[in-house]
Amino acid sequence: MWGMYIGMNLARRQGITHLQVESDSKVLVEMVTGNCNVNDNIPTLVRRIRDLTNMNWHVQINHTWHEGNKSAYRLANYSLTLNSFDLHVLETPPTKLQSLLFYDSFGMCMPWSVRLVS
């Protein structure tokens, strides 16, 4: 949830006018888009994300399956190698992420590595 807010806020401050946000948390997507009944007890961070989506720009928030979110996980793992909790804006994707982005851009999937033990 925190990552969604930070990312959207950064995109907004950078002047992005069209943003597509994907999350593998179906509950979070439903809370943010208003498709989940939270009995008027909307968490503050969800309210702030909703406020961002209602500003003068086009934001689309979608659910994606965990398997479709490999790039985000690879990027998160990459961030652990930076030895810093500061915000890093990358001009180009890390080398290990480029192949995933290439396959994503063509709608191709890469299988998960699964080791079967008998």
Phi, psi and omega in degrees: 000314181298319180298321179297315180296312181300314181297315180294319180296318178296315179300318180298314180292335179277357177088015177295133181255340178228126184223134174246121182249132177234139179221144177269008174263098182299322180297315179297315179300317180292324177293316183291321182275356178083011180271006181236127180282113180249017176052043179062009176257061183284123177302147183305316182294322176295319178298319179294322177295317177300318179300319179297319182292335182272003177283178185281072174197168183259116179236130176241124181247124184232153172272140173231150178289154179309318181295334179274002185248024183301321182298319179296319179292321179295321179293321177297317178295322177299321182299332179292339180277351184280347179054035180203142177262011177288161177286131177239124175256120183265131177283327178226153180290149175302152183307317183291346180265340187299320181293321177297317180295323177299310180295321178299319184296336178258008178071020180268155178244153175244134182290150173289146174279118181233128179256123178264131179244128180254000000 
